[in-house]
Amino acid sequence: MNFEPEPAQEKSELLHLKQRAVRNNRATLVVGMLLVAYVCILIITNYRSEMATRQTMLEYLKNETDRSADNLSYFFSERQDDLANLALTREVAVFFESKALGMSMEYGLNLSLPPIKERFLDLIQRKRISGEAVYARIALIDSHGTLIVDTASPAYSLAAGTSWKRFLAPEPRTGAVMVVENGKALMVSMPYRLKGIHEGQILAWLSPGTIPRRLPPEISKTHRTCLVTRDGKDCLLTDTTHLPHDYLSVPGGTPREFTVNGAGGRRERVIVLNVPVKNTPFLLFSIVPAADVLGRVAPWQFFVGMGVLAAAVLGGAFFVVRLNMTHLVLQTRLDEAMRRKQEISEQNRRLQEIIEFLPDATFVVDRDRKVVAWNRALEEISGVKKEEIIGKGDYAYAVPFYGEPRPILVDLIFEGESSPARGNFEYLDQVGSTLATEIFVPRVHGGAGAFMSGIAAPLFDGSGAIIGAIESIRDISQRKRAEEELRKYREHLEALVQERTAELKKANDDLLQEIGERKLAEEQVHKLNLELEQRVRERTAELEESYREMEAFCYTVSHDLRTPLRGINGFSAILHDEYAHRLDDTGRNYLERISSAAERMGHLIDGLLELSRVTRSELRRKEVDLSGLVRGITEDLKHLEPDRCVEWVIAPDVQAQGDPTLLKALLQNLLVNAWKYTCKEACASIEFNVANGGGERVYFVRDNGCGFDMAYVHTLFDPFRRLHKADEYEGTGIGLATVQRIIHRHGGRVWAEAAPGEGATFYFTLA
């Protein structure tokens, strides 16, 4: 069937359109002339009033900006006074005076921190403007840039590559105002001085809401105000894209007109006025569109507008004719577009039905990452109905899976291979533009979670551009459970192999004894020995791994014991200082025994940490001067007890290959051991030397101390095993265990020879 019009009919319709266009042209011309006359009258009247208003608006802008700059200056001055008063408080003074006297955090200095924090929090609560706190947070750092007190929780986290030292400002002594967090916040800084020496810095972050209240009132909706540092590096309350590139050249207090890039890249004229804020590093800028102050149209534009309007009226008449002529063509195209739209809608409906009945949980997002399809299977595993999720974006489709909006597999289709979200997936397979992964999803099945496999692929339009993406999800928990059972079965088989290996070893020993004289048996024994050595190496590797895990566990446990131990020490000290007079001699004796036990526990933890560090640290071999290390350690020991009579014999120029840090710890433990067990000698003798025996260099440390019974030498290097009572010689039993592990890490041996009352000699070798 042909839907095109007959030629005669088409000619008649075109003639009718031309006649109607002529009538429209005449009416349009008359109306246009009347409009031109009326607009001319309005232009003249508006021009006169606009010139009078212009000067008034400029004066008003300047006065309000000056007033706001004075308010800001007074506001910052008040904040500096607040911090100066904080610096004079007794709590802060007590902390820095105690620190100057040598008190450490571990021995009571930390007890002075809570009162300082309470003083900071009290200032935050007291200083409010219109119900809002002036200060967002207050912190205290020392002169080394170490954070001491911070009212924020968790503590303030600095960006990579920066430190608290950047906030240290000994000058000016009256404090300073600075911009932090890339122009997002203001900080007031006040140095603390003790006897004229800079000891620390008090830092106060200002609440963002307190600054805008001191800015000039908005002249219009597009009026913008910003604080800019005098060097132009930082801008607060807004960014400098609203300012002209040479805005710092604007004379202070003088409005000046600029042309800048406005919204959408359009060029617009603005009035820029800056006023210095006294006693601060800031300039207060007011930026107002010139149209809001000077009027929308310049004087010459009024007259140009008249000509443009006349041309528009004449041109409009021409376009009316053209529009009437093309009306029929456009209507035909519109009908065709509606038909195609209906076809596309029908195709989309069919696609929705297909997705709805897919057995796998499936959803589709468009190019704006908004959900356009959410099938029944996905409703069942996620618990979210399609009516609740259709049309939502901003990663809303990730919430039913992970409990928070975050990039998931389908987002990688849009973000490409450079997406940082790829790090969320341990396994990710890509074939062409299709992505596949397996991951544990914690929120599906009512929060029970399950292992899921996901496949995502892009959707293209006719030109090959991506218009969306589809992702299908399948529960693979049963497969994962089967894999886990298979892993346990494999471990069971390995245990059986180990058991069989032990049996084979015994049989191999019996076989070697029975057929040792047979040549053929020698070859079989050789083969069995090779297999046995392989298993020994494998078992050795397993033991070494277990050993490393044990060391890591010891290190963690040692750290976890610190907190309750500090509590015991702290409360014991408080009990002794404040309640000792209320206790009898027995109570005070118990208190002293608690403190002594806690101190010994601290030494044990230190030893355990040192033992763990020795095992976990990386071995860095280099040439080490052992004689120089020994001389340095002896000098330290002499300073500890300068009145002791000790004869030192140190072999010169003894060199060895090994880790400098570990070898120093080795010699430190051996020499301190000799120093300790010779303390009861009238004149002690301690010797470090080296000898050659059996083709290897043997190093030794010898003393003339109390010695020990060789019957117990097999327990000498066990951790926490001591051969002397604690009331005779102090110690933790960790030192010699540390020595043994350092020697073993260097591939050497260590042993000792001694006799009660005749001293002891500790020998060791290094590979």
TAJOSUL-V563224 format. One record per residue. N is the residue number from 1. RES is the residue in one small letter. SS is DSSP state (H for helix, E for strand, C for the rest). PSI is psi as a letter, one per 20 degrees, with the letter a starting at -180 (none if undefined). D_CENTER is the distance of its C-alpha to the mean C-alpha in Angstrom with 2 decimals. Layout:
BEGIN
n = (N;N)
res = (RES;RES)
ss = (SS;SS)
psi = (PSI;PSI)
d_center = (D_CENTER;D_CENTER)
END
This chain:
BEGIN
n = (1;2;3;4;5;6;7;8;9;10;11;12;13;14;15;16;17;18;19;20;21;22;23;24;25;26;27;28;29;30;31;32;33;34;35;36;37;38;39;40;41;42;43;44;45;46;47;48;49;50;51;52;53;54;55;56;57;58;59;60;61;62;63;64;65;66;67;68;69;70;71;72;73;74;75;76;77;78;79;80;81;82;83;84;85;86;87;88;89;90;91;92;93;94;95;96;97;98;99;100;101;102;103;104;105;106;107;108;109;110;111;112;113;114;115;116;117;118;119;120;121;122;123;124;125;126;127;128;129;130;131;132;133;134;135;136;137;138;139;140;141;142;143;144;145;146;147;148;149;150;151;152;153;154;155;156;157;158;159;160;161;162;163;164;165;166;167;168;169;170;171;172;173;174;175;176;177;178;179;180;181;182;183;184;185;186;187;188;189;190;191;192;193;194;195;196;197;198;199;200;201;202;203;204;205;206;207;208;209;210;211;212;213;214;215;216;217;218;219;220;221;222;223;224;225;226;227;228;229;230;231;232;233;234;235;236;237;238;239;240;241;242;243;244;245;246;247;248;249;250;251;252;253;254;255;256;257;258;259;260;261;262;263;264;265;266;267;268;269;270;271;272;273;274;275;276;277;278;279;280;281;282;283;284;285;286;287;288;289;290;291;292;293;294;295;296;297;298;299;300;301;302;303;304;305;306;307;308;309;310;311;312;313;314;315;316;317;318;319;320;321;322;323;324;325;326;327;328;329;330;331;332;333;334;335;336;337;338;339;340;341;342;343;344;345;346;347;348;349;350;351;352;353;354;355;356;357;358;359;360;361;362;363;364;365;366;367;368;369;370;371;372;373;374;375;376;377;378;379;380;381;382;383;384;385;386;387;388;389;390;391;392;393;394;395;396;397;398;399;400;401;402;403;404;405;406;407;408;409;410;411;412;413;414;415;416;417;418;419;420;421;422;423;424;425;426;427;428;429;430;431;432;433;434;435;436;437;438;439;440;441;442;443;444;445;446;447;448;449;450;451;452;453;454;455;456;457;458;459;460;461;462;463;464;465;466;467;468;469;470;471;472;473;474;475;476;477;478;479;480;481;482;483;484;485;486;487;488;489;490;491;492;493;494;495;496;497;498;499;500;501;502;503;504;505;506;507;508;509;510;511;512;513;514;515;516;517;518;519;520;521;522;523;524;525;526;527;528;529;530;531;532;533;534;535;536;537;538;539;540;541;542;543;544;545;546;547;548;549;550;551;552;553;554;555;556;557;558;559;560;561;562;563;564;565;566;567;568;569;570;571;572;573;574;575;576;577;578;579;580;581;582;583;584;585;586;587;588;589;590;591;592;593;594;595;596;597;598;599;600;601;602;603;604;605;606;607;608;609;610;611;612;613;614;615;616;617;618;619;620;621;622;623;624;625;626;627;628;629;630;631;632;633;634;635;636;637;638;639;640;641;642;643;644;645;646;647;648;649;650;651;652;653;654;655;656;657;658;659;660;661;662;663;664;665;666;667;668;669;670;671;672;673;674;675;676;677;678;679;680;681;682;683;684;685;686;687;688;689;690;691;692;693;694;695;696;697;698;699;700;701;702;703;704;705;706;707;708;709;710;711;712;713;714;715;716;717;718;719;720;721;722;723;724;725;726;727;728;729;730;731;732;733;734;735;736;737;738;739;740;741;742;743;744;745;746;747;748;749;750;751;752;753;754;755;756;757;758;759;760;761;762;763;764;765;766;767)
res = (m;n;f;e;p;e;p;a;q;e;k;s;e;l;l;h;l;k;q;r;a;v;r;n;n;r;a;t;l;v;v;g;m;l;l;v;a;y;v;c;i;l;i;i;t;n;y;r;s;e;m;a;t;r;q;t;m;l;e;y;l;k;n;e;t;d;r;s;a;d;n;l;s;y;f;f;s;e;r;q;d;d;l;a;n;l;a;l;t;r;e;v;a;v;f;f;e;s;k;a;l;g;m;s;m;e;y;g;l;n;l;s;l;p;p;i;k;e;r;f;l;d;l;i;q;r;k;r;i;s;g;e;a;v;y;a;r;i;a;l;i;d;s;h;g;t;l;i;v;d;t;a;s;p;a;y;s;l;a;a;g;t;s;w;k;r;f;l;a;p;e;p;r;t;g;a;v;m;v;v;e;n;g;k;a;l;m;v;s;m;p;y;r;l;k;g;i;h;e;g;q;i;l;a;w;l;s;p;g;t;i;p;r;r;l;p;p;e;i;s;k;t;h;r;t;c;l;v;t;r;d;g;k;d;c;l;l;t;d;t;t;h;l;p;h;d;y;l;s;v;p;g;g;t;p;r;e;f;t;v;n;g;a;g;g;r;r;e;r;v;i;v;l;n;v;p;v;k;n;t;p;f;l;l;f;s;i;v;p;a;a;d;v;l;g;r;v;a;p;w;q;f;f;v;g;m;g;v;l;a;a;a;v;l;g;g;a;f;f;v;v;r;l;n;m;t;h;l;v;l;q;t;r;l;d;e;a;m;r;r;k;q;e;i;s;e;q;n;r;r;l;q;e;i;i;e;f;l;p;d;a;t;f;v;v;d;r;d;r;k;v;v;a;w;n;r;a;l;e;e;i;s;g;v;k;k;e;e;i;i;g;k;g;d;y;a;y;a;v;p;f;y;g;e;p;r;p;i;l;v;d;l;i;f;e;g;e;s;s;p;a;r;g;n;f;e;y;l;d;q;v;g;s;t;l;a;t;e;i;f;v;p;r;v;h;g;g;a;g;a;f;m;s;g;i;a;a;p;l;f;d;g;s;g;a;i;i;g;a;i;e;s;i;r;d;i;s;q;r;k;r;a;e;e;e;l;r;k;y;r;e;h;l;e;a;l;v;q;e;r;t;a;e;l;k;k;a;n;d;d;l;l;q;e;i;g;e;r;k;l;a;e;e;q;v;h;k;l;n;l;e;l;e;q;r;v;r;e;r;t;a;e;l;e;e;s;y;r;e;m;e;a;f;c;y;t;v;s;h;d;l;r;t;p;l;r;g;i;n;g;f;s;a;i;l;h;d;e;y;a;h;r;l;d;d;t;g;r;n;y;l;e;r;i;s;s;a;a;e;r;m;g;h;l;i;d;g;l;l;e;l;s;r;v;t;r;s;e;l;r;r;k;e;v;d;l;s;g;l;v;r;g;i;t;e;d;l;k;h;l;e;p;d;r;c;v;e;w;v;i;a;p;d;v;q;a;q;g;d;p;t;l;l;k;a;l;l;q;n;l;l;v;n;a;w;k;y;t;c;k;e;a;c;a;s;i;e;f;n;v;a;n;g;g;g;e;r;v;y;f;v;r;d;n;g;c;g;f;d;m;a;y;v;h;t;l;f;d;p;f;r;r;l;h;k;a;d;e;y;e;g;t;g;i;g;l;a;t;v;q;r;i;i;h;r;h;g;g;r;v;w;a;e;a;a;p;g;e;g;a;t;f;y;f;t;l;a)
ss = (C;C;C;C;C;C;H;H;H;H;H;H;H;H;H;H;H;H;H;H;H;H;H;H;H;H;H;H;H;H;H;H;H;H;H;H;H;H;H;H;H;H;H;H;H;H;H;H;H;H;H;H;H;H;H;H;H;H;H;H;H;H;H;H;H;H;H;H;H;H;H;H;H;H;H;H;H;H;H;H;H;H;H;H;H;H;H;C;C;H;H;H;H;H;H;H;H;H;H;H;C;C;C;C;H;H;H;C;H;H;H;H;H;H;H;H;H;H;H;H;H;H;H;H;H;H;C;E;E;C;C;E;E;C;E;E;E;E;E;E;E;E;C;C;C;C;E;E;E;E;C;C;C;C;C;C;C;C;C;C;C;C;C;H;H;H;H;C;C;C;C;C;C;C;C;E;E;E;E;E;C;C;C;C;E;E;E;E;E;E;E;E;E;E;C;C;E;E;E;E;E;E;E;E;E;E;C;C;H;H;H;H;C;C;C;C;C;C;C;C;C;C;C;E;E;E;E;E;E;C;C;C;C;C;E;E;C;C;C;H;H;H;C;C;C;C;H;H;H;C;C;C;C;C;C;E;E;E;E;E;E;C;H;H;H;C;E;E;E;E;E;E;E;E;E;E;C;C;C;C;C;E;E;E;E;E;E;E;E;H;H;H;H;H;C;C;C;C;H;H;H;H;H;H;H;H;H;H;H;H;H;H;H;H;H;H;H;H;H;H;H;H;H;H;H;H;H;H;H;H;H;H;H;H;H;H;H;H;H;H;H;H;H;H;H;H;H;H;H;H;H;H;H;H;H;H;C;C;C;C;E;E;E;E;E;E;C;C;C;C;E;E;E;E;C;H;H;H;H;H;H;H;C;C;C;H;H;H;H;C;C;C;C;C;C;H;H;H;H;H;H;H;C;C;C;C;C;C;C;C;H;H;H;H;H;C;C;C;C;H;H;H;H;H;C;C;C;E;E;E;E;C;C;E;E;E;E;E;E;E;E;C;C;C;C;C;C;C;C;E;E;E;E;E;E;E;E;E;E;E;C;C;C;C;C;E;E;E;E;E;E;E;E;E;E;C;H;H;H;H;H;H;H;H;H;H;H;H;H;H;H;H;H;H;H;H;H;H;H;H;H;H;H;H;H;H;H;H;H;H;H;H;H;H;C;C;C;C;H;H;H;H;H;H;H;H;H;H;H;H;H;H;H;H;H;H;H;H;H;H;H;H;H;H;H;H;H;H;H;H;H;H;H;H;H;H;H;H;H;H;H;H;H;H;H;H;H;H;H;H;H;H;H;H;H;H;H;H;H;H;H;H;C;C;H;H;H;H;H;H;H;H;H;H;H;H;H;H;H;H;H;H;H;H;H;H;H;H;H;H;H;H;H;H;H;H;C;C;C;C;E;E;E;E;E;H;H;H;H;H;H;H;H;H;H;H;H;H;H;H;C;C;C;C;C;E;E;E;E;E;C;C;C;C;E;E;E;E;E;H;H;H;H;H;H;H;H;H;H;H;H;H;H;H;H;H;H;C;C;C;C;C;C;E;E;E;E;E;E;E;E;E;E;C;C;E;E;E;E;E;E;E;E;C;C;C;C;C;C;H;H;H;H;H;H;C;C;C;C;C;C;C;C;C;C;C;C;C;C;C;C;C;C;C;H;H;H;H;H;H;H;H;H;H;H;C;C;C;C;E;E;E;E;E;C;C;C;C;C;E;E;E;E;E;C;C;C)
psi = (p;p;j;q;q;q;g;g;g;h;g;g;h;h;g;h;h;g;g;h;h;g;g;h;g;g;h;g;g;g;h;g;g;h;h;g;g;h;h;g;g;h;g;g;g;h;g;g;h;g;h;h;h;g;h;g;h;g;g;g;g;g;g;h;g;g;g;h;g;g;g;g;g;h;g;h;g;h;h;h;h;g;h;h;h;g;h;i;q;h;g;g;g;g;g;h;g;g;h;h;i;j;p;r;h;h;l;h;h;i;i;i;g;g;h;g;h;g;g;g;h;g;h;g;h;h;o;q;o;k;i;p;p;h;p;h;q;p;q;p;q;a;i;j;k;p;p;g;p;p;i;q;o;r;q;p;p;q;q;p;i;r;r;i;h;i;i;p;n;h;q;q;h;j;r;q;p;q;p;r;l;l;j;i;r;q;p;p;p;p;q;p;p;o;l;i;p;o;i;a;p;p;p;p;p;q;p;h;i;h;g;h;i;j;r;q;q;p;h;r;h;j;p;q;p;q;p;p;q;h;i;j;h;q;p;q;h;a;r;j;i;i;q;q;h;k;h;i;i;p;q;p;j;o;q;q;p;r;p;r;o;a;p;j;j;q;p;q;p;q;p;p;p;q;p;p;o;q;k;r;k;q;p;o;p;p;o;p;p;h;h;h;g;i;q;h;p;q;g;h;h;g;h;h;h;g;h;g;g;g;h;h;g;g;h;h;g;g;h;g;g;h;g;h;h;i;g;h;g;h;g;g;h;g;h;g;h;h;g;h;h;h;g;g;h;g;g;h;g;g;g;g;h;g;h;h;j;q;h;q;p;q;q;p;q;a;h;j;l;q;p;i;q;o;r;h;h;h;h;g;h;h;j;p;q;h;h;i;h;p;i;q;b;l;k;h;i;i;g;i;g;i;j;q;p;q;p;a;g;h;h;h;h;h;i;a;i;j;p;i;i;h;i;i;o;h;p;o;p;p;o;c;j;p;q;q;r;p;q;p;o;i;i;r;l;k;i;h;q;q;p;q;p;q;p;q;q;q;p;q;a;h;i;j;q;p;i;a;q;q;p;q;p;p;p;k;g;g;g;h;h;g;h;g;h;h;g;h;h;h;h;g;h;h;g;h;g;g;g;h;g;g;g;h;g;g;h;g;g;h;g;h;h;g;k;h;i;p;h;h;h;h;g;h;h;g;g;h;g;g;g;g;h;g;h;g;g;g;h;g;h;g;g;h;g;h;g;h;h;h;g;h;g;g;g;g;g;g;g;h;i;g;g;h;g;h;g;g;g;g;h;g;g;g;g;g;h;i;j;h;i;i;q;a;h;g;g;h;g;g;g;h;h;g;g;g;h;h;g;h;h;g;h;g;g;g;g;g;g;g;g;g;h;h;h;h;q;p;o;o;p;r;p;p;n;h;g;h;g;g;g;g;g;h;g;g;h;h;h;g;n;i;i;q;o;p;o;p;o;o;p;q;l;o;q;q;p;a;p;g;g;h;h;g;h;g;h;g;g;g;h;h;g;g;g;g;j;j;h;j;q;g;o;q;p;p;p;p;r;q;q;p;p;k;j;q;p;o;q;q;p;q;r;k;b;h;a;r;p;i;h;j;h;i;j;h;j;p;p;j;p;q;i;q;q;h;i;g;p;q;r;i;j;h;g;h;h;g;g;g;h;g;g;h;h;j;k;a;q;p;r;q;p;r;q;p;i;j;a;q;p;p;q;q;r;p;none)
d_center = (70.65;70.41;68.55;69.33;71.87;75.45;76.21;78.65;76.29;73.46;75.83;76.84;73.26;72.41;75.50;74.48;71.00;72.56;74.90;72.09;70.01;72.99;73.28;69.57;69.83;72.62;70.86;67.62;69.49;71.24;68.11;66.23;68.92;68.83;65.03;65.29;67.78;65.72;62.52;64.44;65.47;61.93;60.61;63.12;62.49;58.71;58.89;60.82;58.48;55.35;56.43;57.13;53.75;51.79;52.58;51.96;48.43;47.53;48.83;46.97;43.63;44.21;45.24;42.30;39.78;41.53;41.46;37.74;37.02;39.15;37.31;33.90;35.35;36.74;33.50;31.45;34.34;34.20;30.51;31.30;34.18;31.98;29.70;32.85;34.28;31.18;31.58;35.21;34.53;35.76;32.50;30.63;33.75;34.09;30.61;31.13;34.78;33.91;31.29;33.92;36.34;34.10;32.72;29.43;26.76;28.22;31.70;31.59;29.58;26.82;29.59;29.77;26.19;26.86;29.74;27.64;24.98;27.94;29.42;26.24;26.06;29.80;29.46;26.84;29.31;32.37;31.33;31.44;32.78;34.26;32.50;28.98;27.28;27.32;24.26;20.89;19.76;21.24;19.89;21.85;21.03;23.66;25.20;22.99;19.77;18.83;17.54;20.53;20.48;18.14;19.54;16.28;14.97;12.31;12.29;10.98;7.53;8.50;7.70;8.36;12.09;12.80;14.02;15.99;19.09;19.00;20.05;23.07;26.25;29.46;31.52;32.80;33.71;33.98;30.24;28.43;26.55;23.59;21.27;17.48;14.43;16.38;19.39;17.98;18.96;21.67;21.69;24.90;24.98;27.89;28.68;30.17;33.16;35.16;38.64;37.63;34.69;31.14;29.30;26.18;24.74;24.45;21.87;22.30;20.35;22.99;22.90;22.97;26.08;28.24;28.43;29.97;32.81;34.09;34.21;37.52;38.66;38.20;41.38;40.44;37.70;36.58;36.61;33.26;32.31;29.55;28.82;28.47;28.23;31.50;30.13;28.67;25.14;23.44;24.56;23.97;24.93;25.35;24.91;27.62;28.62;31.17;32.76;35.17;34.08;36.35;35.60;35.40;39.08;40.17;42.53;41.47;43.32;44.91;44.06;43.79;43.75;41.35;40.80;37.18;35.48;35.33;33.99;34.55;35.23;38.50;39.86;40.63;42.20;40.44;41.56;39.13;39.74;37.74;38.44;36.95;35.34;37.13;35.39;32.00;30.44;30.69;33.13;33.65;34.32;36.26;36.43;39.12;40.61;44.01;45.54;44.62;46.31;48.96;49.74;48.86;51.68;52.99;56.80;57.61;55.62;58.04;60.91;59.06;58.12;61.81;62.48;59.42;60.48;63.97;62.68;60.38;63.37;65.42;62.59;61.85;65.39;65.04;61.84;63.48;66.09;63.54;61.51;64.62;65.57;62.24;61.94;63.69;61.61;58.32;59.59;60.42;56.96;55.39;57.48;56.37;52.68;53.17;54.82;51.95;49.46;51.43;51.38;47.60;47.24;49.50;47.48;44.23;46.00;47.09;43.60;42.23;44.96;44.15;40.42;41.41;43.52;41.33;40.88;37.17;34.63;34.16;32.69;32.84;30.74;32.05;30.68;28.77;27.17;29.29;30.98;34.68;35.73;34.82;37.47;39.07;37.56;34.03;35.18;36.32;33.17;30.70;32.97;32.38;35.53;35.77;36.92;33.60;31.41;33.67;32.62;29.05;26.13;22.43;21.62;23.88;25.44;22.33;22.53;25.68;24.01;20.45;20.72;18.27;18.53;16.74;18.20;20.80;23.43;25.60;22.92;22.88;26.52;25.63;22.46;24.05;23.04;20.24;18.27;14.65;15.77;18.04;15.40;15.89;19.44;20.60;24.01;24.87;28.42;29.70;33.38;34.10;32.09;31.88;28.74;28.93;26.56;26.72;23.97;23.96;23.89;23.40;25.09;28.33;31.72;31.09;27.78;29.28;27.22;28.67;28.18;28.84;29.77;29.04;30.73;29.89;32.08;32.57;35.56;37.58;40.21;43.54;42.18;39.47;36.52;33.83;34.56;32.43;31.31;32.40;30.73;32.70;31.42;33.43;33.10;33.32;32.92;36.51;35.97;32.90;35.04;37.78;35.48;34.41;38.10;38.85;36.24;37.84;41.26;40.24;39.06;42.40;44.24;42.44;43.54;47.06;46.91;45.96;48.81;51.17;50.01;51.10;54.41;54.88;54.26;57.01;59.30;58.60;59.68;62.84;63.53;63.23;65.72;68.15;68.33;67.45;70.79;70.18;68.85;67.40;65.49;63.87;62.19;60.90;59.71;57.90;56.11;55.18;53.92;51.61;50.17;49.86;48.03;45.54;44.91;44.67;41.98;40.07;40.52;39.49;36.23;35.64;36.52;34.18;31.28;32.33;32.55;29.00;27.79;29.98;28.52;24.94;26.29;28.08;25.03;23.07;26.20;26.74;23.36;23.97;27.42;26.13;25.36;28.87;30.53;29.07;30.36;33.79;33.97;32.89;35.28;38.03;37.79;37.99;40.91;42.65;42.26;43.11;45.30;47.03;50.23;50.43;50.42;53.50;53.69;52.69;49.55;48.58;49.27;46.99;44.25;44.68;44.58;41.30;39.75;41.26;40.00;36.45;36.62;37.95;35.19;32.64;34.49;34.52;30.75;30.38;32.81;31.06;27.72;29.68;31.41;28.19;26.66;29.91;29.77;26.13;25.91;26.65;30.30;30.87;34.64;36.46;39.69;39.57;42.24;42.92;45.62;43.31;40.75;43.64;44.91;41.56;41.29;44.90;44.37;41.59;43.94;46.79;44.79;44.08;47.84;49.90;53.17;53.13;55.63;53.93;55.36;52.69;53.71;51.06;51.93;51.12;49.06;47.72;45.12;43.05;40.42;37.20;33.75;34.23;31.78;33.23;36.81;36.37;35.19;38.24;40.70;39.14;39.79;43.30;44.40;43.06;44.87;48.08;47.67;47.27;50.23;52.58;52.08;55.49;57.40;59.50;58.41;55.67;55.42;52.19;52.32;49.82;51.56;51.63;54.40;55.23;56.21;56.64;55.24;51.89;50.65;50.40;48.62;49.60;49.19;52.42;53.29;56.38;54.70;55.45;54.75;54.50;56.54;56.01;56.58;52.95;51.46;49.91;47.55;46.72;43.34;42.15;39.12;40.28;43.97;46.04;49.72;50.34;49.99;47.15;49.76;51.27;48.22;44.66;41.87;39.48;40.75;37.55;38.63;41.08;38.84;36.19;38.98;40.04;36.61;36.12;39.60;39.01;35.84;38.10;40.74;43.24;45.38;45.83;48.88;50.79;54.42;55.77;58.58;58.70;59.54;59.58;55.94;53.48;52.37;49.06;49.18;46.37;46.06;43.29;43.23)
END
